[in-house]
Every structure is written in structure tokens, then in C-alpha cells.
Amino acid sequence: MTNETGLRTVDVYITRLRKAFAHCQSFEIVTVHGFGYKAVLK
């Protein structure tokens, strides 16, 4: 039996978070190849 939540679930939530914080110039969520995501304060 496979996991039915979908492989792209995290990507969808990250996209939503990026849109929610798009107005904030000092905060960014970046993709770290091979690891995942990280939040960056500028």
C-alpha cells in the first residue's frame, strides 16, 4: 500500500507560505538542494 497524501504535499505548503510572506522583504524560504527548505532572515 502506498502513501495517499501525495509526494508534492510539502511543495504545495511551501508555495503557500512563500505567497503569504511575499510582502516581507526580510524573510525568505529557500530550497536547499538535497536537503529540503530553510527559512532565511535577511
All heavy atoms as atom14 arrays in JSON, in Angstrom:
{
  "sequence": "MTNETGLRTVDVYITRLRKAFAHCQSFEIVTVHGFGYKAVLK",
  "atom14_mask": [
    [1, 1, 1, 1, 1, 1, 1, 1, 0, 0, 0, 0, 0, 0],
    [1, 1, 1, 1, 1, 1, 1, 0, 0, 0, 0, 0, 0, 0],
    [1, 1, 1, 1, 1, 1, 1, 1, 0, 0, 0, 0, 0, 0],
    [1, 1, 1, 1, 1, 1, 1, 1, 1, 0, 0, 0, 0, 0],
    [1, 1, 1, 1, 1, 1, 1, 0, 0, 0, 0, 0, 0, 0],
    [1, 1, 1, 1, 0, 0, 0, 0, 0, 0, 0, 0, 0, 0],
    [1, 1, 1, 1, 1, 1, 1, 1, 0, 0, 0, 0, 0, 0],
    [1, 1, 1, 1, 1, 1, 1, 1, 1, 1, 1, 0, 0, 0],
    [1, 1, 1, 1, 1, 1, 1, 0, 0, 0, 0, 0, 0, 0],
    [1, 1, 1, 1, 1, 1, 1, 0, 0, 0, 0, 0, 0, 0],
    [1, 1, 1, 1, 1, 1, 1, 1, 0, 0, 0, 0, 0, 0],
    [1, 1, 1, 1, 1, 1, 1, 0, 0, 0, 0, 0, 0, 0],
    [1, 1, 1, 1, 1, 1, 1, 1, 1, 1, 1, 1, 0, 0],
    [1, 1, 1, 1, 1, 1, 1, 1, 0, 0, 0, 0, 0, 0],
    [1, 1, 1, 1, 1, 1, 1, 0, 0, 0, 0, 0, 0, 0],
    [1, 1, 1, 1, 1, 1, 1, 1, 1, 1, 1, 0, 0, 0],
    [1, 1, 1, 1, 1, 1, 1, 1, 0, 0, 0, 0, 0, 0],
    [1, 1, 1, 1, 1, 1, 1, 1, 1, 1, 1, 0, 0, 0],
    [1, 1, 1, 1, 1, 1, 1, 1, 1, 0, 0, 0, 0, 0],
    [1, 1, 1, 1, 1, 0, 0, 0, 0, 0, 0, 0, 0, 0],
    [1, 1, 1, 1, 1, 1, 1, 1, 1, 1, 1, 0, 0, 0],
    [1, 1, 1, 1, 1, 0, 0, 0, 0, 0, 0, 0, 0, 0],
    [1, 1, 1, 1, 1, 1, 1, 1, 1, 1, 0, 0, 0, 0],
    [1, 1, 1, 1, 1, 1, 0, 0, 0, 0, 0, 0, 0, 0],
    [1, 1, 1, 1, 1, 1, 1, 1, 1, 0, 0, 0, 0, 0],
    [1, 1, 1, 1, 1, 1, 0, 0, 0, 0, 0, 0, 0, 0],
    [1, 1, 1, 1, 1, 1, 1, 1, 1, 1, 1, 0, 0, 0],
    [1, 1, 1, 1, 1, 1, 1, 1, 1, 0, 0, 0, 0, 0],
    [1, 1, 1, 1, 1, 1, 1, 1, 0, 0, 0, 0, 0, 0],
    [1, 1, 1, 1, 1, 1, 1, 0, 0, 0, 0, 0, 0, 0],
    [1, 1, 1, 1, 1, 1, 1, 0, 0, 0, 0, 0, 0, 0],
    [1, 1, 1, 1, 1, 1, 1, 0, 0, 0, 0, 0, 0, 0],
    [1, 1, 1, 1, 1, 1, 1, 1, 1, 1, 0, 0, 0, 0],
    [1, 1, 1, 1, 0, 0, 0, 0, 0, 0, 0, 0, 0, 0],
    [1, 1, 1, 1, 1, 1, 1, 1, 1, 1, 1, 0, 0, 0],
    [1, 1, 1, 1, 0, 0, 0, 0, 0, 0, 0, 0, 0, 0],
    [1, 1, 1, 1, 1, 1, 1, 1, 1, 1, 1, 1, 0, 0],
    [1, 1, 1, 1, 1, 1, 1, 1, 1, 0, 0, 0, 0, 0],
    [1, 1, 1, 1, 1, 0, 0, 0, 0, 0, 0, 0, 0, 0],
    [1, 1, 1, 1, 1, 1, 1, 0, 0, 0, 0, 0, 0, 0],
    [1, 1, 1, 1, 1, 1, 1, 1, 0, 0, 0, 0, 0, 0],
    [1, 1, 1, 1, 1, 1, 1, 1, 1, 0, 0, 0, 0, 0]
  ],
  "atom14_positions": [
    [[0.84, -1.18, 0.0], [0.0, 0.0, 0.0], [0.89, 1.25, 0.0], [1.88, 1.31, 0.7], [-0.91, -0.03, 1.22], [-1.92, 1.07, 1.25], [-3.08, 0.78, 2.59], [-4.55, 1.17, 1.71], [0.0, 0.0, 0.0], [0.0, 0.0, 0.0], [0.0, 0.0, 0.0], [0.0, 0.0, 0.0], [0.0, 0.0, 0.0], [0.0, 0.0, 0.0]],
    [[0.53, 2.24, -0.76], [1.33, 3.47, -0.86], [0.72, 4.58, -0.03], [-0.44, 4.53, 0.35], [1.42, 3.94, -2.33], [0.11, 4.23, -2.79], [2.08, 2.9, -3.21], [0.0, 0.0, 0.0], [0.0, 0.0, 0.0], [0.0, 0.0, 0.0], [0.0, 0.0, 0.0], [0.0, 0.0, 0.0], [0.0, 0.0, 0.0], [0.0, 0.0, 0.0]],
    [[1.51, 5.59, 0.22], [1.05, 6.77, 0.96], [0.18, 7.61, 0.04], [0.62, 8.06, -1.01], [2.26, 7.56, 1.43], [1.88, 8.7, 2.35], [0.72, 9.04, 2.49], [2.87, 9.29, 2.96], [0.0, 0.0, 0.0], [0.0, 0.0, 0.0], [0.0, 0.0, 0.0], [0.0, 0.0, 0.0], [0.0, 0.0, 0.0], [0.0, 0.0, 0.0]],
    [[-1.05, 7.85, 0.41], [-2.01, 8.56, -0.44], [-1.98, 10.08, -0.29], [-2.75, 10.77, -0.92], [-3.42, 8.04, -0.16], [-3.61, 6.58, -0.51], [-3.43, 6.29, -1.98], [-3.81, 7.14, -2.82], [-2.92, 5.21, -2.3], [0.0, 0.0, 0.0], [0.0, 0.0, 0.0], [0.0, 0.0, 0.0], [0.0, 0.0, 0.0], [0.0, 0.0, 0.0]],
    [[-1.12, 10.6, 0.58], [-1.09, 12.05, 0.78], [-0.43, 12.78, -0.38], [-0.61, 13.97, -0.53], [-0.34, 12.41, 2.08], [0.99, 11.9, 2.0], [-1.05, 11.87, 3.29], [0.0, 0.0, 0.0], [0.0, 0.0, 0.0], [0.0, 0.0, 0.0], [0.0, 0.0, 0.0], [0.0, 0.0, 0.0], [0.0, 0.0, 0.0], [0.0, 0.0, 0.0]],
    [[0.29, 12.08, -1.2], [0.91, 12.69, -2.36], [2.34, 13.1, -2.08], [2.7, 13.47, -0.97], [0.0, 0.0, 0.0], [0.0, 0.0, 0.0], [0.0, 0.0, 0.0], [0.0, 0.0, 0.0], [0.0, 0.0, 0.0], [0.0, 0.0, 0.0], [0.0, 0.0, 0.0], [0.0, 0.0, 0.0], [0.0, 0.0, 0.0], [0.0, 0.0, 0.0]],
    [[3.14, 13.03, -3.1], [4.56, 13.35, -2.97], [4.82, 14.85, -2.96], [5.86, 15.29, -2.49], [5.34, 12.7, -4.12], [5.27, 11.18, -4.16], [5.96, 10.66, -5.42], [5.89, 10.57, -2.92], [0.0, 0.0, 0.0], [0.0, 0.0, 0.0], [0.0, 0.0, 0.0], [0.0, 0.0, 0.0], [0.0, 0.0, 0.0], [0.0, 0.0, 0.0]],
    [[3.88, 15.63, -3.45], [4.09, 17.07, -3.59], [3.45, 17.89, -2.47], [3.4, 19.12, -2.55], [3.54, 17.53, -4.94], [4.05, 16.8, -6.16], [5.43, 17.13, -6.52], [5.52, 18.54, -6.83], [6.57, 19.13, -7.31], [7.65, 18.44, -7.53], [6.58, 20.4, -7.54], [0.0, 0.0, 0.0], [0.0, 0.0, 0.0], [0.0, 0.0, 0.0]],
    [[2.98, 17.25, -1.43], [2.28, 17.94, -0.35], [3.14, 19.04, 0.27], [2.69, 20.17, 0.47], [1.82, 16.95, 0.73], [0.99, 15.97, 0.11], [1.05, 17.65, 1.83], [0.0, 0.0, 0.0], [0.0, 0.0, 0.0], [0.0, 0.0, 0.0], [0.0, 0.0, 0.0], [0.0, 0.0, 0.0], [0.0, 0.0, 0.0], [0.0, 0.0, 0.0]],
    [[4.38, 18.72, 0.57], [5.28, 19.71, 1.19], [5.51, 20.87, 0.22], [5.5, 22.03, 0.64], [6.61, 19.06, 1.6], [7.61, 20.11, 2.08], [6.38, 18.01, 2.67], [0.0, 0.0, 0.0], [0.0, 0.0, 0.0], [0.0, 0.0, 0.0], [0.0, 0.0, 0.0], [0.0, 0.0, 0.0], [0.0, 0.0, 0.0], [0.0, 0.0, 0.0]],
    [[5.69, 20.58, -1.05], [5.89, 21.64, -2.04], [4.7, 22.59, -2.1], [4.88, 23.79, -2.24], [6.14, 21.03, -3.43], [7.45, 20.26, -3.5], [8.39, 20.62, -2.76], [7.52, 19.31, -4.29], [0.0, 0.0, 0.0], [0.0, 0.0, 0.0], [0.0, 0.0, 0.0], [0.0, 0.0, 0.0], [0.0, 0.0, 0.0], [0.0, 0.0, 0.0]],
    [[3.51, 22.05, -1.99], [2.3, 22.88, -2.02], [2.28, 23.81, -0.81], [2.01, 25.01, -0.94], [1.03, 22.0, -2.06], [-0.22, 22.85, -1.84], [0.94, 21.25, -3.38], [0.0, 0.0, 0.0], [0.0, 0.0, 0.0], [0.0, 0.0, 0.0], [0.0, 0.0, 0.0], [0.0, 0.0, 0.0], [0.0, 0.0, 0.0], [0.0, 0.0, 0.0]],
    [[2.59, 23.28, 0.36], [2.59, 24.12, 1.57], [3.7, 25.17, 1.52], [3.48, 26.3, 1.95], [2.71, 23.26, 2.83], [1.41, 22.62, 3.21], [1.22, 21.25, 3.06], [0.35, 23.38, 3.69], [0.01, 20.67, 3.39], [-0.86, 22.8, 4.03], [-1.02, 21.45, 3.88], [-2.22, 20.87, 4.2], [0.0, 0.0, 0.0], [0.0, 0.0, 0.0]],
    [[4.86, 24.82, 1.01], [5.95, 25.79, 0.88], [5.55, 26.91, -0.07], [5.79, 28.09, 0.2], [7.26, 25.11, 0.42], [7.78, 24.17, 1.51], [8.3, 26.13, 0.04], [8.18, 24.84, 2.8], [0.0, 0.0, 0.0], [0.0, 0.0, 0.0], [0.0, 0.0, 0.0], [0.0, 0.0, 0.0], [0.0, 0.0, 0.0], [0.0, 0.0, 0.0]],
    [[4.9, 26.57, -1.16], [4.42, 27.58, -2.1], [3.43, 28.52, -1.43], [3.5, 29.74, -1.61], [3.76, 26.91, -3.33], [4.75, 26.1, -3.98], [3.22, 27.94, -4.3], [0.0, 0.0, 0.0], [0.0, 0.0, 0.0], [0.0, 0.0, 0.0], [0.0, 0.0, 0.0], [0.0, 0.0, 0.0], [0.0, 0.0, 0.0], [0.0, 0.0, 0.0]],
    [[2.53, 27.97, -0.62], [1.56, 28.8, 0.1], [2.25, 29.72, 1.1], [1.89, 30.89, 1.26], [0.54, 27.93, 0.81], [-0.41, 27.24, -0.14], [-1.37, 26.37, 0.61], [-2.23, 25.62, -0.31], [-3.08, 24.7, 0.06], [-3.23, 24.41, 1.35], [-3.81, 24.07, -0.82], [0.0, 0.0, 0.0], [0.0, 0.0, 0.0], [0.0, 0.0, 0.0]],
    [[3.24, 29.19, 1.81], [3.99, 30.02, 2.76], [4.75, 31.14, 2.06], [4.79, 32.27, 2.54], [4.97, 29.16, 3.56], [4.37, 28.31, 4.67], [5.42, 27.36, 5.23], [3.81, 29.19, 5.76], [0.0, 0.0, 0.0], [0.0, 0.0, 0.0], [0.0, 0.0, 0.0], [0.0, 0.0, 0.0], [0.0, 0.0, 0.0], [0.0, 0.0, 0.0]],
    [[5.36, 30.82, 0.93], [6.08, 31.85, 0.17], [5.14, 32.97, -0.27], [5.51, 34.14, -0.2], [6.78, 31.23, -1.04], [8.02, 30.46, -0.68], [8.66, 29.83, -1.89], [9.94, 29.25, -1.54], [10.49, 28.23, -2.17], [9.87, 27.67, -3.21], [11.66, 27.77, -1.8], [0.0, 0.0, 0.0], [0.0, 0.0, 0.0], [0.0, 0.0, 0.0]],
    [[3.94, 32.61, -0.7], [2.96, 33.62, -1.1], [2.51, 34.45, 0.1], [2.34, 35.66, -0.01], [1.75, 32.96, -1.76], [2.01, 32.47, -3.16], [0.78, 31.84, -3.77], [1.06, 31.28, -5.14], [-0.12, 30.64, -5.72], [0.0, 0.0, 0.0], [0.0, 0.0, 0.0], [0.0, 0.0, 0.0], [0.0, 0.0, 0.0], [0.0, 0.0, 0.0]],
    [[2.32, 33.8, 1.23], [1.87, 34.5, 2.43], [2.91, 35.51, 2.92], [2.56, 36.56, 3.46], [1.56, 33.51, 3.54], [0.0, 0.0, 0.0], [0.0, 0.0, 0.0], [0.0, 0.0, 0.0], [0.0, 0.0, 0.0], [0.0, 0.0, 0.0], [0.0, 0.0, 0.0], [0.0, 0.0, 0.0], [0.0, 0.0, 0.0], [0.0, 0.0, 0.0]],
    [[4.18, 35.21, 2.74], [5.26, 36.09, 3.21], [5.9, 36.89, 2.08], [6.96, 37.49, 2.28], [6.33, 35.27, 3.93], [5.89, 34.76, 5.27], [5.46, 33.46, 5.42], [5.9, 35.6, 6.37], [5.05, 32.98, 6.66], [5.49, 35.15, 7.62], [5.06, 33.84, 7.75], [0.0, 0.0, 0.0], [0.0, 0.0, 0.0], [0.0, 0.0, 0.0]],
    [[5.27, 36.94, 0.93], [5.84, 37.64, -0.22], [6.04, 39.13, 0.05], [6.97, 39.74, -0.48], [4.96, 37.45, -1.45], [0.0, 0.0, 0.0], [0.0, 0.0, 0.0], [0.0, 0.0, 0.0], [0.0, 0.0, 0.0], [0.0, 0.0, 0.0], [0.0, 0.0, 0.0], [0.0, 0.0, 0.0], [0.0, 0.0, 0.0], [0.0, 0.0, 0.0]],
    [[5.2, 39.72, 0.89], [5.3, 41.15, 1.2], [6.44, 41.47, 2.16], [6.84, 42.62, 2.29], [3.98, 41.63, 1.81], [3.7, 41.06, 3.15], [3.21, 39.78, 3.31], [3.89, 41.56, 4.38], [3.1, 39.53, 4.6], [3.49, 40.59, 5.28], [0.0, 0.0, 0.0], [0.0, 0.0, 0.0], [0.0, 0.0, 0.0], [0.0, 0.0, 0.0]],
    [[6.97, 40.48, 2.82], [8.02, 40.68, 3.83], [9.4, 40.54, 3.16], [9.82, 39.44, 2.81], [7.87, 39.67, 4.95], [9.04, 39.91, 6.27], [0.0, 0.0, 0.0], [0.0, 0.0, 0.0], [0.0, 0.0, 0.0], [0.0, 0.0, 0.0], [0.0, 0.0, 0.0], [0.0, 0.0, 0.0], [0.0, 0.0, 0.0], [0.0, 0.0, 0.0]],
    [[10.1, 41.65, 3.01], [11.39, 41.64, 2.33], [12.51, 41.02, 3.15], [13.54, 40.64, 2.61], [11.77, 43.07, 1.94], [10.81, 43.71, 0.97], [10.77, 42.97, -0.36], [11.78, 42.52, -0.87], [9.57, 42.83, -0.91], [0.0, 0.0, 0.0], [0.0, 0.0, 0.0], [0.0, 0.0, 0.0], [0.0, 0.0, 0.0], [0.0, 0.0, 0.0]],
    [[12.33, 40.9, 4.46], [13.4, 40.39, 5.31], [13.29, 38.89, 5.6], [14.09, 38.33, 6.32], [13.42, 41.16, 6.64], [12.21, 40.95, 7.32], [0.0, 0.0, 0.0], [0.0, 0.0, 0.0], [0.0, 0.0, 0.0], [0.0, 0.0, 0.0], [0.0, 0.0, 0.0], [0.0, 0.0, 0.0], [0.0, 0.0, 0.0], [0.0, 0.0, 0.0]],
    [[12.31, 38.23, 5.01], [12.09, 36.8, 5.24], [11.95, 36.08, 3.91], [11.28, 36.55, 3.0], [10.82, 36.59, 6.07], [10.52, 35.14, 6.34], [11.2, 34.45, 7.32], [9.55, 34.48, 5.62], [10.93, 33.11, 7.57], [9.26, 33.15, 5.86], [9.95, 32.46, 6.84], [0.0, 0.0, 0.0], [0.0, 0.0, 0.0], [0.0, 0.0, 0.0]],
    [[12.6, 34.92, 3.82], [12.55, 34.15, 2.58], [12.65, 32.67, 2.91], [13.37, 32.28, 3.84], [13.7, 34.57, 1.67], [13.72, 33.88, 0.34], [14.9, 34.32, -0.52], [15.82, 34.95, 0.0], [14.88, 34.03, -1.71], [0.0, 0.0, 0.0], [0.0, 0.0, 0.0], [0.0, 0.0, 0.0], [0.0, 0.0, 0.0], [0.0, 0.0, 0.0]],
    [[11.95, 31.83, 2.17], [12.09, 30.39, 2.27], [12.84, 29.94, 1.02], [12.37, 30.18, -0.09], [10.73, 29.69, 2.37], [9.99, 30.15, 3.61], [10.9, 28.17, 2.37], [8.57, 29.65, 3.71], [0.0, 0.0, 0.0], [0.0, 0.0, 0.0], [0.0, 0.0, 0.0], [0.0, 0.0, 0.0], [0.0, 0.0, 0.0], [0.0, 0.0, 0.0]],
    [[13.99, 29.33, 1.21], [14.81, 28.92, 0.08], [14.91, 27.39, 0.03], [14.81, 26.71, 1.04], [16.23, 29.54, 0.14], [16.17, 31.04, 0.01], [16.95, 29.14, 1.4], [0.0, 0.0, 0.0], [0.0, 0.0, 0.0], [0.0, 0.0, 0.0], [0.0, 0.0, 0.0], [0.0, 0.0, 0.0], [0.0, 0.0, 0.0], [0.0, 0.0, 0.0]],
    [[15.11, 26.89, -1.17], [15.28, 25.46, -1.39], [16.75, 25.13, -1.27], [17.6, 25.78, -1.88], [14.78, 25.07, -2.79], [13.41, 25.48, -2.92], [14.88, 23.57, -3.02], [0.0, 0.0, 0.0], [0.0, 0.0, 0.0], [0.0, 0.0, 0.0], [0.0, 0.0, 0.0], [0.0, 0.0, 0.0], [0.0, 0.0, 0.0], [0.0, 0.0, 0.0]],
    [[17.06, 24.11, -0.49], [18.43, 23.63, -0.33], [18.5, 22.27, -1.02], [17.94, 21.29, -0.51], [18.82, 23.51, 1.16], [20.26, 23.03, 1.28], [18.63, 24.84, 1.87], [0.0, 0.0, 0.0], [0.0, 0.0, 0.0], [0.0, 0.0, 0.0], [0.0, 0.0, 0.0], [0.0, 0.0, 0.0], [0.0, 0.0, 0.0], [0.0, 0.0, 0.0]],
    [[19.14, 22.24, -2.17], [19.19, 21.03, -2.98], [19.75, 19.86, -2.16], [20.78, 19.95, -1.53], [20.06, 21.27, -4.22], [20.11, 20.09, -5.14], [19.03, 19.7, -5.89], [21.1, 19.21, -5.39], [19.37, 18.64, -6.59], [20.62, 18.31, -6.3], [0.0, 0.0, 0.0], [0.0, 0.0, 0.0], [0.0, 0.0, 0.0], [0.0, 0.0, 0.0]],
    [[19.03, 18.76, -2.17], [19.45, 17.56, -1.47], [19.05, 17.5, 0.0], [19.23, 16.48, 0.65], [0.0, 0.0, 0.0], [0.0, 0.0, 0.0], [0.0, 0.0, 0.0], [0.0, 0.0, 0.0], [0.0, 0.0, 0.0], [0.0, 0.0, 0.0], [0.0, 0.0, 0.0], [0.0, 0.0, 0.0], [0.0, 0.0, 0.0], [0.0, 0.0, 0.0]],
    [[18.51, 18.61, 0.54], [18.14, 18.64, 1.95], [16.68, 19.01, 2.17], [16.0, 18.42, 2.98], [19.02, 19.62, 2.74], [20.43, 19.14, 2.88], [21.42, 19.64, 2.07], [20.76, 18.17, 3.82], [22.72, 19.2, 2.19], [22.05, 17.72, 3.95], [23.04, 18.23, 3.12], [0.0, 0.0, 0.0], [0.0, 0.0, 0.0], [0.0, 0.0, 0.0]],
    [[16.21, 20.04, 1.51], [14.83, 20.48, 1.71], [14.71, 21.99, 1.63], [15.15, 22.59, 0.65], [0.0, 0.0, 0.0], [0.0, 0.0, 0.0], [0.0, 0.0, 0.0], [0.0, 0.0, 0.0], [0.0, 0.0, 0.0], [0.0, 0.0, 0.0], [0.0, 0.0, 0.0], [0.0, 0.0, 0.0], [0.0, 0.0, 0.0], [0.0, 0.0, 0.0]],
    [[14.19, 22.61, 2.68], [13.94, 24.03, 2.69], [14.51, 24.65, 3.96], [14.69, 23.96, 4.96], [12.44, 24.32, 2.64], [11.76, 23.72, 1.44], [11.14, 22.47, 1.5], [11.75, 24.39, 0.23], [10.54, 21.92, 0.4], [11.13, 23.85, -0.89], [10.54, 22.61, -0.79], [9.94, 22.07, -1.89], [0.0, 0.0, 0.0], [0.0, 0.0, 0.0]],
    [[14.78, 25.95, 3.89], [15.18, 26.67, 5.09], [14.63, 28.08, 5.04], [14.44, 28.65, 3.97], [16.69, 26.68, 5.28], [17.46, 27.54, 4.3], [18.94, 27.56, 4.66], [19.72, 28.43, 3.68], [21.13, 28.49, 4.06], [0.0, 0.0, 0.0], [0.0, 0.0, 0.0], [0.0, 0.0, 0.0], [0.0, 0.0, 0.0], [0.0, 0.0, 0.0]],
    [[14.38, 28.62, 6.23], [13.91, 29.99, 6.36], [15.13, 30.87, 6.55], [16.03, 30.55, 7.32], [12.96, 30.11, 7.54], [0.0, 0.0, 0.0], [0.0, 0.0, 0.0], [0.0, 0.0, 0.0], [0.0, 0.0, 0.0], [0.0, 0.0, 0.0], [0.0, 0.0, 0.0], [0.0, 0.0, 0.0], [0.0, 0.0, 0.0], [0.0, 0.0, 0.0]],
    [[15.15, 32.01, 5.85], [16.28, 32.92, 5.91], [15.78, 34.31, 6.3], [14.86, 34.83, 5.69], [17.0, 33.0, 4.53], [18.13, 33.99, 4.58], [17.49, 31.63, 4.12], [0.0, 0.0, 0.0], [0.0, 0.0, 0.0], [0.0, 0.0, 0.0], [0.0, 0.0, 0.0], [0.0, 0.0, 0.0], [0.0, 0.0, 0.0], [0.0, 0.0, 0.0]],
    [[16.39, 34.87, 7.31], [16.14, 36.25, 7.7], [17.28, 37.09, 7.15], [18.43, 36.8, 7.38], [16.06, 36.4, 9.23], [14.9, 35.69, 9.9], [15.03, 35.78, 11.41], [13.59, 36.28, 9.45], [0.0, 0.0, 0.0], [0.0, 0.0, 0.0], [0.0, 0.0, 0.0], [0.0, 0.0, 0.0], [0.0, 0.0, 0.0], [0.0, 0.0, 0.0]],
    [[16.93, 38.13, 6.43], [17.95, 38.98, 5.81], [18.23, 40.18, 6.67], [17.48, 40.69, 7.38], [17.49, 39.42, 4.43], [17.28, 38.29, 3.49], [16.78, 38.81, 2.16], [16.45, 37.68, 1.23], [15.95, 38.14, -0.03], [0.0, 0.0, 0.0], [0.0, 0.0, 0.0], [0.0, 0.0, 0.0], [0.0, 0.0, 0.0], [0.0, 0.0, 0.0]]
  ]
}
